[in-house]
Amino acid sequence: MKRILSLILATSFFASHGASAAVSEAEFEQLRQQLEAVSQRLEELAAENAKLRQAQDQTATAVADVETTIAEIQPADIPAAGEDWPDRVKLDGDFRYRIERISPENSSTRTRNRIRARTNIKAKVADNIDVGFGLATGGDDPVSTNQTLGGGGSSKGIALNLAYVDWEVIDGLHLFAGKFKNPLTKAGGQPLTWDGDWTPEGLALKYNRDWFFVNAMGTYLEGDSNKSNKNFSWGGQLGATGQIGDVWLMGGLGYYSIGTKGDATTFGDPTDPGDYFGNTAVEAGGLPCGTTPDTACVHAYDYSLMQVFAEAKFDIGNWPAVVFMDYINNSDPSDNNTGWLLGTKIGQTKDKGEMQFAYYYAEKEADSMLGIVTDSDFAGGGTDSKGHWLQFNYGVNKSWTVGAQYFINETDIASGNSSDYNRLMIDTQWKWK
């Protein structure tokens, strides 16, 4: 490097002074020293540049290592670094306005206007953990969030409807704790054993894998050990799905253990036979509940329930259709211990102009299931009833439907003094999310 620079600068020097110019030894020595100084500085700059390049490479390697570490821990522990809270919080809800007319035999006809509004918030606190919270109209009724209008325009109640954590332990396996939506499969989506508004409290599990599924639940019907009717109930379902030609099939078995024998009702007045919701209740000594005024009663039986359920989905032309059945038996009592349902749905209301027709027939013997958590609309709620249910819905648009339901039922069958119960409900409903 030094020699090249010296030659270049010397050549430039002599060329600038002309071929005939005389150069003294002193001037030549001065030039040589200048060339050496310039060459030394260039070598120092080259060394510094090499050090800077090395440092830059080390920094790039360190940054890559940090990015790799974040990528490895992020999916299991924290949401994506660029994901804001609005992206991790989801809102949904619905509002329904209902006009209904209830016509029980041997009693006056009742007409009323009712509303139902529900709002739910779900936050993703980690990639596999959601926390949910929901509010709804109504009071403390475990199977209804309807609010009857009246009272001169008085303010209406808002209640806690959901409060839970949903942890996806592995792909397809969800664990729930708190107050959550019912995790149990209902054939055709219809409520033989469990009301659609019932939100159980306790622990639950849902597992779906390929062609089979498992649902399990442990719920506190009364979770305070100071209460005389404390009750922890549990149960589960095992089911399978498959397809034969163009028909999609689903079926399964269920078992539930609800130990209520000797316990008072967990909701309502223990001295009122009506607050056992069709189940057999007795006073001390085995007398029927209500024999002695203002005397506390208890459930006469446990509810050890075996369930069989199934449904088949197929198309009728351009109309989706489903046929479904549900059967349940309580092994504790020797009679009045069976319930069943058989029905169908044709059509859907997912978009503007679509329609759906639905029908089922159900029988619920008095001790076939726990009355407090059964459908609150069929025969006025509870068990010891049978009859028909018909429904028609029309989709105004993707979020708005209008429709009607009609119940033709009989109640109080076990007593031998059954009576008719007819109910018409006209609904308009909006859903948002």
Secondary structure as UniProt FT lines:
FT   HELIX           2..17
FT   TURN            19..20
FT   HELIX           25..77
FT   TURN            81..82
FT   HELIX           85..88
FT   STRAND          89..104
FT   TURN            105..106
FT   STRAND          110..126
FT   TURN            127..128
FT   STRAND          129..137
FT   TURN            142..143
FT   STRAND          147..148
FT   TURN            151..153
FT   STRAND          158..170
FT   TURN            171..172
FT   STRAND          173..179
FT   HELIX           187..189
FT   TURN            196..197
FT   STRAND          201..209
FT   TURN            210..211
FT   STRAND          212..222
FT   TURN            225..226
FT   TURN            228..229
FT   STRAND          231..244
FT   TURN            245..246
FT   STRAND          247..258
FT   TURN            270..271
FT   HELIX           273..276
FT   TURN            277..278
FT   STRAND          281..282
FT   TURN            284..285
FT   TURN            289..290
FT   TURN            293..294
FT   STRAND          298..299
FT   STRAND          303..316
FT   TURN            317..318
FT   STRAND          319..330
FT   STRAND          338..347
FT   TURN            352..353
FT   STRAND          355..364
FT   TURN            366..367
FT   HELIX           371..373
FT   HELIX           378..380
FT   STRAND          385..395
FT   STRAND          400..411
FT   TURN            413..416
FT   STRAND          419..432
//
